Amino acid sequence: MQSKNDSQAQQISSTPDDDQLISRGLRGDPDALETLFARHNRALYQTALRVLGNPEDAQDALQEGLLAAYRNLRRFEGRSQFSTWLTRIVINAALMRRRSQRARPAVSLDEPSSPNCSKKTWPASRRCCVRRICCARSKVSRPAKPHESSALPRTRSRHGCGGRASNSRRA
């Protein structure tokens, strides 16, 4: 009868390492890929969560990163550990997600933010929705477009939000 330590040592030695799983995955073994990605899943999720701070976004970034790793598995050269390569891909996916969130901030349409919108007209009034989105966009700092002059004064748009006056239409 084998001792507990002998059976654990045999189990560890029979567990394929990352290199074996990668080569099996490259040959088309889906179980090897599933084992390979599942092995690193928890650490990768924690990394994405630290970057994004939101569990749902971290899960999305992890999924995007694992998909990118799957698509680029043939490009893994083995100069670093597989976990390092995979972590870098997930970090890049999380940073891309964070960058796109900054470019397109989320606007809640559940509650009015403008004094012009009352609880009675919300959310029935489409004008309030347009105003809310317009106001949220004006709060996001963005570089001036080439055709806009940064010397133009800030004016109120037709939706009651701050905006830059353009040459074609004055508010």
C-alpha positions as CSV (number, residue, x, y, z in Angstrom):
1,M,0.0,0.0,0.0
2,Q,1.4,3.4,-0.9
3,S,1.8,6.1,1.6
4,K,0.0,9.4,1.3
5,N,3.3,11.2,0.4
6,D,4.0,8.7,-2.4
7,S,0.6,9.1,-3.9
8,Q,0.9,12.9,-3.8
9,A,4.3,12.8,-5.5
10,Q,3.0,10.5,-8.2
11,Q,0.0,12.8,-8.7
12,I,2.3,15.8,-9.0
13,S,4.6,14.1,-11.5
14,S,1.6,12.9,-13.6
15,T,0.3,16.5,-13.8
16,P,1.4,17.9,-17.1
17,D,3.5,21.1,-16.9
18,D,2.6,24.2,-18.9
19,D,5.0,23.3,-21.8
20,Q,3.3,19.9,-22.2
21,L,-0.1,21.5,-22.1
22,I,0.9,24.2,-24.7
23,S,2.2,21.6,-27.1
24,R,-0.9,19.5,-26.7
25,G,-3.1,22.6,-27.2
26,L,-1.2,23.5,-30.3
27,R,-2.0,20.1,-31.7
28,G,-5.7,20.8,-31.1
29,D,-6.4,19.3,-27.7
30,P,-9.1,21.4,-26.2
31,D,-8.8,19.7,-22.7
32,A,-5.2,20.7,-22.5
33,L,-6.0,24.3,-23.2
34,E,-8.9,24.3,-20.7
35,T,-6.5,22.9,-18.1
36,L,-3.8,25.4,-19.0
37,F,-6.1,28.4,-18.7
38,A,-7.9,27.1,-15.6
39,R,-4.6,26.7,-13.9
40,H,-3.9,30.4,-14.1
41,N,-7.5,31.7,-14.0
42,R,-7.6,32.9,-10.4
43,A,-4.4,34.8,-10.4
44,L,-5.3,36.4,-13.8
45,Y,-8.7,37.5,-12.5
46,Q,-7.1,39.0,-9.4
47,T,-4.6,40.9,-11.6
48,A,-7.4,42.3,-13.8
49,L,-9.5,43.2,-10.7
50,R,-6.5,45.2,-9.3
51,V,-6.2,47.1,-12.5
52,L,-10.0,47.8,-13.0
53,G,-11.4,47.7,-9.5
54,N,-14.7,46.2,-10.7
55,P,-15.5,42.5,-10.7
56,E,-17.6,42.6,-13.8
57,D,-15.0,44.5,-15.8
58,A,-12.3,42.3,-14.5
59,Q,-14.2,39.2,-15.6
60,D,-14.7,40.7,-19.1
61,A,-11.0,41.7,-19.3
62,L,-10.0,38.2,-18.3
63,Q,-12.2,36.7,-21.0
64,E,-10.8,39.1,-23.6
65,G,-7.2,38.3,-22.5
66,L,-7.7,34.5,-22.6
67,L,-9.3,34.8,-26.0
68,A,-6.3,36.8,-27.2
69,A,-3.9,34.3,-25.7
70,Y,-5.7,31.5,-27.4
71,R,-5.6,33.3,-30.7
72,N,-1.8,34.0,-30.3
73,L,-0.7,30.8,-28.6
74,R,1.5,29.9,-31.6
75,R,3.3,33.2,-31.0
76,F,4.4,32.1,-27.5
77,E,8.2,31.7,-27.9
78,G,9.0,30.3,-24.5
79,R,11.5,33.0,-23.6
80,S,9.5,33.6,-20.4
81,Q,7.2,31.5,-18.3
82,F,3.8,31.0,-19.8
83,S,2.2,32.6,-16.7
84,T,4.2,35.8,-17.3
85,W,3.2,35.9,-21.0
86,L,-0.5,35.2,-20.1
87,T,-0.5,37.8,-17.3
88,R,0.9,40.5,-19.6
89,I,-1.9,39.8,-22.1
90,V,-4.6,40.0,-19.4
91,I,-3.0,43.3,-18.1
92,N,-3.1,44.7,-21.6
93,A,-6.7,43.7,-22.0
94,A,-7.6,45.3,-18.7
95,L,-5.7,48.5,-19.6
96,M,-7.5,48.7,-22.9
97,R,-10.8,48.3,-21.2
98,R,-10.0,51.0,-18.7
99,R,-8.8,53.3,-21.5
100,S,-12.1,52.8,-23.5
101,Q,-14.1,53.5,-20.3
102,R,-12.4,56.8,-19.9
103,A,-13.1,57.7,-23.5
104,R,-16.8,56.7,-23.2
105,P,-18.0,57.3,-19.6
106,A,-21.1,55.5,-18.5
107,V,-24.2,57.7,-18.0
108,S,-27.0,56.6,-15.7
109,L,-30.3,57.2,-17.3
110,D,-32.1,56.0,-14.1
111,E,-31.9,59.3,-12.2
112,P,-32.2,62.9,-13.3
113,S,-29.1,65.0,-12.7
114,S,-30.3,68.3,-14.2
115,P,-32.5,70.7,-12.3
116,N,-34.5,71.0,-15.6
117,C,-35.6,67.3,-15.2
118,S,-38.1,66.6,-12.5
119,K,-39.1,63.2,-11.1
120,K,-42.5,63.6,-12.9
121,T,-40.9,64.0,-16.4
122,W,-38.2,61.4,-15.8
123,P,-37.7,59.1,-17.7
124,A,-40.6,59.8,-20.0
125,S,-39.0,62.9,-21.4
126,R,-36.6,62.2,-24.2
127,R,-35.3,65.7,-23.9
128,C,-34.0,65.0,-20.4
129,C,-32.2,61.9,-21.7
130,V,-30.5,63.9,-24.4
131,R,-29.6,66.7,-22.0
132,R,-28.2,64.2,-19.5
133,I,-26.0,62.6,-22.1
134,C,-24.9,66.0,-23.5
135,C,-24.0,67.2,-20.1
136,A,-22.0,64.1,-19.3
137,R,-20.1,64.4,-22.5
138,S,-19.2,68.1,-21.8
139,K,-17.7,67.1,-18.4
140,V,-15.3,64.7,-20.0
141,S,-12.1,66.5,-20.9
142,R,-11.1,65.8,-24.5
143,P,-8.7,67.5,-26.8
144,A,-10.0,70.1,-29.2
145,K,-10.7,68.9,-32.7
146,P,-8.4,70.3,-35.4
147,H,-11.3,72.5,-36.8
148,E,-12.1,73.9,-33.3
149,S,-10.1,76.8,-31.8
150,S,-9.3,76.5,-28.1
151,A,-9.7,80.3,-28.0
152,L,-13.5,80.1,-28.6
153,P,-15.6,80.9,-25.5
154,R,-17.5,78.2,-23.7
155,T,-21.2,78.7,-24.3
156,R,-24.4,76.8,-23.6
157,S,-25.6,74.4,-26.2
158,R,-29.2,74.1,-27.3
159,H,-29.6,71.3,-24.7
160,G,-28.5,73.6,-21.9
161,C,-25.1,72.0,-21.5
162,G,-21.7,73.7,-21.7
163,G,-20.0,73.4,-25.0
164,R,-17.7,75.3,-27.3
165,A,-19.2,77.6,-29.9
166,S,-18.4,76.5,-33.4
167,N,-18.2,78.6,-36.5
168,S,-21.3,77.0,-38.1
169,R,-23.7,77.6,-35.2
170,R,-23.7,80.1,-32.4
171,A,-25.9,79.3,-29.3
